[in-house]
Amino acid sequence: NLMRIAALNLSQNTTIDNGQKSNDTALQRFDKSLEEFYALCDQVELCLRLAFECLSQSIDSSKHSPNLVPTATKPDTVQTESQSYTQYLSMIKSQISCAKDIHNALLECSKRIASKGQI
């Protein structure tokens, strides 16, 4: 749409510059179309960033939890490369413990920085 409007405006300006009578049809404003084009580009950029974040999260998830917990399936089917629910719980508990340790270390560091700033 932007290119069509730009072409129509250019054609009309060329006609006027050549001294010919131009059509009296109201042309759409180029700046409004350009603004709409940039808005669409921004939306595409946001969608691409979101897709990248989802992909990164999926990769991190598969890295930190490589084995899946088996789902409810038929008793005769065996899922390979899966872990039991208790193994999954212990892995999650260790991840939570690690996150708490990092949180506590950051809190301690911020308290030290704050106390040095008050001296």
Protein Blocks (a to p, Z undefined) as FASTA:
>chain_A
ZZmmmmmmmmmmmmmmnopacdfbdcddfklmmmmmmmmmmmmmmmmmmmmmmmmmmmmm
mmmmmbccdddddfkbccehiacfklmmmmmmmmmmmmmmmmmmmmmmmmmmmmmmmZZ
